[in-house]
């Protein structure tokens, strides 16, 4: 019998940024910074808060990502559900202080083996969003 966790794929992207975890945390959790680098949302860093990320709709998708905050440890970890287009997944942000600033780790878990298109799309999308976040941090 195959364990469901073994049957899924996880996307992990890490960046070392020359900013303190407190600054990175603000960019991850506060609007308008969050809206500037990611997607528009009604996010609040409160466990149990249900919210939506919103993108431009297209003929294949309404542009809504249904989400719920699962864990909040200020300046260290943020976890939320990410449900869209049949993908029920979890995004985990981990901030680790370093001598250079912060190691920012994004883990998007829950891609089924038949969701290669979603996995590849997430890989490209998260890469672009993290580039935008890094560029935005000096102004946060």
N, C-alpha and C positions, 0 to 999 in steps of 0.2 A: 504494500500500500504506500502511495506517495504522499508525503506531507505537503500541504498546500503552500507552506513557506518555501519548500524546496522547489516547487513548480513555478515560482515567480522570479522575475528579474528585478534588480535594483540598479538605479542609475546613481552614481556618486560623482560629485564635482567638488574639488577643493581649490580654494584660492587663499594665498597669504596676502593680507592687506596691511598697509602701514598705518593702521588706525586702531585705537583702543576698542575693546569689545563693547563698551558703552555706546560708542558712536555707531558701530555696526548694528547693534541692537535697535537703536532708534530708526535706522534705515529699514530694518526688517519689520518693524512693528508700528511705526507712526506715519500717518498721512500728513502732508502730501508726499513725503519721501517714498513710501511704499507704492503709491500710485505712479510716481515718476519713473521708477525702474522696473516695476512688475506689471500689475494690472489694477484697474480701478476695483475698489472693494469697500465693504462696510466692516472691515476687520477690526477686532479688538483683541488684545492679548489677555484674554480671560478664558480659563478652562471652561469648556461647555458652550462657549459662544458660537452660534451657527451664523455663517456669513457666506457671501458669494464673491468670487472673483468674476469680473466681467470683461469680455473681449468683444471685438466687433463680430456680430453674427455673420454667417455665410450660409450658402445653400445646404451645407452639410452639418451645420452646428448652430445652436442658438447663442453661443458665446458665453454661457454660464457654467462656472465651476462651483459646484456645491461643496461647502467646506464646513468644518467644525474644529475648533481648537481643542486639542487633546492633552497638551502639556505645555507649561510655561515655567521656565526657570530663568528669570531675568539675567541677561548678559551672558547666558550659557547655552540654553536649549529652548527651541520652539518646535512644537509638533502639531500638525493639523492634517485632517482628511482632505483629499483632493479627488473629487468624484465628477467625472465628465466623460461623455462619449462611451459609456460602458466600462470605463476604467475606474475601479474603486481602489484608491491607493492612499499612501501616507507620505507626507513630506516632513522631513526632520532637518532642522537647522541646528548645527552645533558650532559654538564659538569657543575657541581655545586661545587664551592669551599666549603670546610668544614675545621674544625679545624684539622682533621686527614689528609687532602690532597684534594681529589676530589671524589665526587660521580659521577660515570660514568653510564649513563643510555642509553641503546640501546633499541629502539622500532622499531619493524619490523611489519608494518601494511599492511593489504590487503589480508589476507588469506580467500578465500571463504569457505563456510561450507563443500564443497566437496573436499577441498584440505588438508585433515588431514595428508596425507603422507608428503606433502610439509611442513606443520606446524611442524610436529614432527621432520622432517629432519633439518629444520631451528633451532629448539630448541636445538638439539644435536650439530649441527655445530657451532652455535653462542656460545654455552657454551664452546666448545673446543677452538674456536678462542679467546674468552675473557680470558680464562686461559692462553693461549700463550701470549696475549697482556700484562697481568699483570706481567708475568714472564720476559718479555722483557723490561718493563719500566725502571728498574734500569740502563739499558745500553743506553737508548735514550738520 
